[in-house]
């Protein structure tokens, strides 16, 4: 169990830095873009561009790191990805133009793509089938604290400092990972020369496997509706709601991820108590949808109401605890890293169509209506997807596709 515990700690700390670095742009978007000379009228459109370039980087990285994880091992991804995104975030602190900012957010996206999927795959393969749900809960909780730390650092310090902190933490963690061991399940499959490893297209050769893969994407994408729309574009939405004292973005992120932390623990406990990840997932997706509907009814009253609504939606995103464990349990060892790593990043990449749709709709419908319509799409897909997944609690992961 010592190997499993060390891998769990390394993955948890990695997700702490990972989520800090993913969200730090949303947190410092306004002041960093203003700091390099972007006009106030262009803050939203430039923000969409940079956020989407980061997400495109994650799409590229999700495929690259996922395939590498099944071909060369989970550890190769944990070392390579953290080095790349740490260097990129340090470079972000020195940018002086939109072009430079765009380049390094894209590079950071490639690096960030490998962290969560490889960590989840490694930990779920090393832990017992009875306890791996708690492992995912711990990893998620650590990531949430990373996001909350980003909100504090981004709110209190200069935007350049926020990037330097993220890059520095990543390089420190890289040294810690030298003692982490590779997955035994991967090593066993590696010895089987007849088993194809890391074939992304094998996810689409069987209808049942393909449905499972897309179901995971659609459920996870609801989280990025919160992060990419409601959190990132709080200034625009709050202005359209005519809130007298506009809510501060760092504080909104802090409330959202405080709710996420509590929801993560609750969802992890509920899945273990019910011995059903799927039931826990259904409860939390439903709660998140209802909380989002309440947001559009009540958040306009004041900044306090806005924070409260974001907290409730954040609580609903605790569904990721069950979802990420299910994602790792759905696929065989020979494509597990490919499926899990690509899925976690394709989920994040839903920020691209969601933000583009939001940006297009707000020009004619206004920010509030635009955000609501994107939400209807996001939750419609999530509810369809919930009925496509099978229960995986206690499933033996020692198999190949």
C-alpha positions in Angstrom: 0.0 0.0 0.0 3.0 2.3 0.4 3.3 2.5 -3.4 -0.4 3.4 -3.7 -0.2 6.0 -1.0 2.9 7.7 -2.5 1.2 7.7 -6.0 -2.0 9.1 -4.4 -0.1 12.0 -2.8 1.8 12.7 -6.0 -1.4 12.7 -8.1 -3.2 14.9 -5.5 -0.5 17.5 -5.3 -0.3 17.4 -9.1 -4.0 18.1 -9.5 -3.6 20.9 -6.9 -1.1 22.7 -9.2 -3.0 21.6 -12.3 -6.3 23.2 -11.4 -4.5 26.3 -10.0 -2.8 26.7 -13.4 -5.9 26.0 -15.5 -8.1 28.5 -13.7 -5.5 31.2 -13.0 -6.2 32.8 -16.4 -9.9 33.1 -15.7 -9.0 34.6 -12.3 -6.5 37.2 -13.6 -8.1 37.7 -17.1 -9.3 41.2 -16.7 -6.2 42.7 -14.9 -3.7 40.8 -17.0 -5.2 41.8 -20.3 -5.6 45.4 -19.1 -2.0 45.2 -18.0 -0.7 44.5 -21.5 -2.8 47.2 -23.1 -6.0 45.5 -24.2 -8.9 48.0 -24.4 -11.9 47.4 -22.0 -14.2 46.8 -25.0 -12.0 43.9 -26.2 -11.6 42.2 -22.8 -14.4 39.6 -23.4 -13.5 38.7 -26.9 -9.8 38.5 -26.2 -10.5 36.5 -23.1 -12.5 34.0 -25.2 -9.7 33.7 -27.7 -7.0 33.0 -25.1 -9.1 30.6 -23.1 -10.0 28.7 -26.2 -6.3 28.5 -27.3 -5.6 27.0 -23.9 -8.3 24.5 -24.4 -7.1 23.6 -28.0 -3.7 23.0 -26.4 -5.5 20.6 -24.0 -7.1 18.8 -26.9 -3.7 18.2 -28.5 -2.1 17.3 -25.2 -5.0 15.0 -24.2 -4.3 12.8 -27.2 -0.6 13.0 -27.0 -0.2 12.3 -23.3 -3.0 9.7 -23.2 -1.4 7.6 -26.0 2.1 8.1 -24.4 0.7 6.9 -21.1 -0.5 3.6 -22.6 2.7 3.1 -24.7 5.4 4.3 -22.4 3.8 4.3 -19.0 1.8 6.5 -16.6 5.0 8.0 -15.0 6.3 9.3 -18.3 3.2 11.5 -18.5 3.4 12.7 -14.9 7.0 13.9 -15.4 6.7 15.3 -19.0 3.4 17.2 -18.5 4.3 18.9 -15.3 7.6 20.1 -16.7 6.0 21.6 -19.8 3.1 23.4 -18.0 5.4 24.8 -15.3 7.7 26.3 -17.8 4.8 27.7 -19.8 3.2 29.4 -16.7 6.5 31.0 -15.7 6.7 32.4 -19.3 3.1 33.7 -19.0 4.3 36.0 -16.2 6.7 37.7 -18.6 4.3 38.3 -21.6 3.8 41.9 -22.9 1.5 41.2 -25.9 -1.7 39.3 -26.8 0.3 37.2 -29.3 2.8 36.1 -26.6 0.1 35.5 -24.1 -1.8 33.3 -26.7 1.3 31.3 -27.5 2.1 30.4 -23.9 -1.5 29.7 -22.9 -1.6 27.2 -25.8 1.7 25.6 -24.6 0.5 25.5 -21.0 -2.7 23.8 -22.2 -0.7 21.0 -23.9 1.2 20.4 -20.6 -1.8 20.7 -18.4 -3.6 18.0 -20.4 -1.6 15.1 -19.0 -1.8 15.7 -15.3 -5.2 14.5 -14.2 -5.8 11.6 -16.5 -2.4 10.0 -15.8 -2.7 10.6 -12.1 -6.2 9.0 -12.0 -5.1 6.1 -14.1 -2.1 5.3 -11.9 -3.9 5.7 -8.6 -6.9 3.6 -9.6 -4.7 0.8 -10.8 -2.6 0.8 -7.6 -5.5 1.0 -5.1 -7.9 -1.7 -4.1 -11.3 -1.8 -5.9 -13.0 -1.1 -2.6 -11.0 2.0 -1.8 -10.2 3.6 -5.1 -13.4 5.8 -4.9 -11.8 7.5 -1.8 -8.6 7.9 -3.8 -10.4 9.9 -6.5 -12.1 11.9 -3.8 -8.8 12.9 -2.3 -7.3 13.8 -5.7 -10.4 16.0 -6.5 -10.3 17.7 -3.1 -6.7 18.6 -3.5 -7.4 20.1 -7.0 -10.2 22.1 -5.5 -7.8 23.6 -2.9 -5.5 24.5 -5.8 -8.3 26.4 -7.5 -9.1 28.2 -4.2 -5.4 29.0 -3.7 -5.4 30.5 -7.2 -8.4 32.7 -6.3 -6.5 34.0 -3.2 -3.2 34.5 -5.0 -4.8 36.0 -8.1 -6.9 38.3 -6.0 -4.2 39.6 -3.7 -1.1 39.7 -5.8 -0.1 41.0 -9.2 -1.1 38.8 -12.1 2.5 38.1 -13.0 3.1 36.8 -9.4 0.2 34.5 -9.8 1.8 32.8 -12.8 5.2 32.6 -11.1 3.7 30.9 -8.1 2.0 28.3 -10.3 5.1 27.5 -12.3 7.3 27.4 -9.2 5.0 24.9 -7.5 5.0 22.6 -10.5 8.8 22.5 -10.6 9.0 21.7 -6.9 6.5 18.9 -7.4 8.5 17.4 -10.2 11.4 16.7 -7.8 9.0 15.0 -5.3 7.8 12.6 -8.1 11.1 10.9 -8.4 10.1 8.3 -5.8 6.8 7.3 -7.4 6.5 3.7 -8.8 4.9 2.6 -12.1 1.5 0.8 -12.3 1.8 -3.0 -12.0 -1.2 -3.5 -14.2 0.6 -1.5 -17.0 3.8 -3.4 -16.5 1.9 -6.7 -17.0 0.2 -5.6 -20.1 3.5 -4.2 -21.5 4.9 -7.8 -21.4 2.1 -9.0 -23.7 3.3 -8.3 -27.2 0.0 -9.2 -28.8 -2.0 -6.6 -27.0 -2.2 -3.2 -28.8 -1.7 -0.3 -26.4 -2.7 3.4 -26.7 -4.9 3.1 -29.9 -7.2 6.1 -29.6 -9.3 4.9 -32.6 -10.2 1.7 -30.8 -12.6 3.8 -28.7 -14.7 4.2 -31.8 -14.8 0.7 -33.2 -17.4 -0.6 -30.8 -20.7 1.2 -30.3 -21.0 0.4 -26.6 -17.4 1.7 -25.9 -18.1 4.8 -28.0 -21.3 5.5 -26.1 -19.5 5.2 -22.8 -16.8 7.6 -23.9 -19.2 10.3 -25.1 -21.4 9.9 -22.0 -18.4 10.7 -19.8 -17.6 13.7 -22.0 -21.2 15.1 -21.8 -21.5 14.7 -18.1 -18.1 16.2 -17.3 -18.8 19.1 -19.7 -21.4 20.5 -17.3 -18.6 21.4 -14.9 -16.9 23.5 -17.6 -20.2 25.3 -18.2 -19.7 26.6 -14.6 -15.9 27.3 -15.0 -15.9 28.7 -18.6 -19.2 30.6 -18.6 -20.5 31.5 -15.1 -17.1 32.1 -13.4 -15.0 33.5 -16.3 -17.7 35.9 -17.5 -19.0 37.0 -14.2 -18.2 40.7 -15.0 -20.3 40.6 -18.1 -23.2 38.6 -16.6 -23.3 40.6 -13.4 -23.4 43.8 -15.4 -26.3 42.5 -17.5 -28.1 41.5 -14.2 -27.6 45.1 -13.0 -26.2 44.0 -9.7 -25.5 47.2 -7.7 -22.1 46.1 -6.3 -20.6 43.7 -8.9 -19.2 40.4 -7.5 -15.4 40.1 -7.7 -14.2 37.3 -9.9 -11.6 35.9 -7.4 -14.3 35.8 -4.7 -16.7 34.1 -7.1 -14.1 31.4 -7.8 -13.5 31.0 -4.1 -17.2 30.5 -3.4 -17.6 28.1 -6.3 -14.7 25.9 -5.4 -15.6 25.9 -1.7 -18.9 24.4 -2.8 -17.0 22.0 -5.1 -14.9 20.9 -2.1 -17.9 20.1 0.0 -19.7 18.5 -2.9 -16.6 16.4 -3.7 -16.5 14.9 -0.2 -20.3 14.4 -0.1 -20.3 12.7 -3.5 -17.4 10.5 -2.6 -19.1 9.4 0.6 -22.4 8.9 -1.1 -20.9 6.7 -3.8 -19.2 4.5 -1.1 -22.3 4.4 1.1 -24.6 3.4 -1.7 -21.9 1.2 -3.3 -23.0 2.9 -6.5 -21.1 5.6 -8.4 -23.9 5.9 -10.9 -26.6 6.7 -8.3 -24.3 9.3 -6.7 -23.6 10.8 -10.1 -27.3 11.1 -10.9 -28.1 12.8 -7.6 -25.3 15.4 -8.1 -26.0 16.2 -11.8 -29.7 16.8 -10.9 -28.7 19.0 -8.0 -26.3 21.0 -10.2 -29.0 21.6 -12.8 -31.5 22.8 -10.2 -28.9 25.1 -8.6 -28.2 26.6 -12.0 -31.9 27.3 -12.6 -32.0 29.0 -9.1 -29.0 31.1 -10.1 -30.9 32.6 -13.0 -33.9 33.4 -10.7 -32.1 34.8 -7.7 -28.5 35.8 -8.4 -29.5 39.3 -9.7 -30.6 40.4 -6.3 -27.1 41.3 -4.9 -23.5 40.2 -4.9 -24.2 38.1 -1.8 -27.0 36.2 -3.6 -24.6 35.8 -6.6 -21.9 34.2 -4.4 -24.5 31.9 -2.7 -25.8 30.7 -6.0 -22.3 30.0 -7.3 -21.6 28.1 -4.1 -24.6 25.8 -4.7 -23.7 25.2 -8.3 -20.1 24.4 -7.2 -21.5 21.9 -4.7 -23.2 20.1 -7.6 -19.9 19.8 -9.5 -18.8 17.4 -6.8 -20.2 14.8 -9.3 -16.6 14.7 -10.7 -15.6 12.4 -7.9 -17.8 9.6 -9.2 -17.4 10.6 -12.8 -13.6 10.4 -12.8 -13.6 7.0 -11.1 -16.1 5.7 -13.5 -14.0 7.0 -16.4 -11.0 5.0 -15.3 -13.1 1.9 -14.6 -14.9 1.8 -17.9 -11.9 0.9 -20.1 -9.2 -1.9 -20.3 -5.6 -1.4 -19.1 -4.3 -1.2 -22.7 -6.3 2.0 -23.5 -7.1 3.2 -20.0 -4.7 6.1 -20.0 -5.7 7.0 -23.6 -9.4 7.1 -22.7 -9.1 8.7 -19.3 -6.5 11.4 -20.3 -8.2 12.3 -23.6 -11.7 12.3 -21.9 -10.7 14.7 -19.1 -9.3 17.1 -21.7 -12.1 16.8 -24.2 -14.4 17.6 -21.3 -12.4 20.8 -20.7 -12.4 21.5 -24.4 -16.2 21.9 -24.2 -15.3 25.4 -23.0 -14.5 26.2 -26.7 -18.0 25.6 -28.2 -19.7 26.9 -25.0 -17.7 30.2 -24.9 -18.1 30.7 -28.7 -21.8 30.1 -28.4 -22.1 32.4 -25.4 -20.1 35.1 -27.2 -22.3 34.9 -30.3 -25.6 34.8 -28.3 -24.8 37.7 -26.0 -24.5 40.1 -28.9 -28.2 39.7 -29.7 -29.7 38.1 -26.6 -27.7 39.7 -23.8 -25.2 38.0 -21.4 -27.8 36.5 -19.0 -30.0 34.9 -21.7 -26.9 33.7 -23.6 -25.6 32.0 -20.4 -29.0 30.4 -19.7 -29.3 29.0 -23.3 -25.8 27.5 -23.1 -26.8 25.9 -19.7 -29.9 24.3 -21.3 -27.6 22.6 -23.9 -25.0 21.6 -21.3 -27.5 19.9 -18.9 -29.6 18.4 -21.7 -26.5 16.5 -22.9 -25.6 15.6 -19.3 -29.0 14.0 -18.5 -29.0 12.0 -21.7 -25.5 10.7 -20.9 -26.3 9.6 -17.4 -28.5 6.8 -18.8 -25.7 5.5 -21.1 -23.3 4.5 -18.3 -23.2 1.2 -16.5 -22.4 0.7 -12.8 -18.7 0.1 -12.1 -18.4 0.0 -8.3 -16.0 -2.7 -7.3 -15.1 -3.6 -10.9 -11.9 -5.5 -11.4 -9.6 -3.3 -13.5 -7.2 -6.1 -14.6 -8.4 -6.6 -18.1 -7.8 -5.4 -21.7 -10.0 -4.3 -24.5 
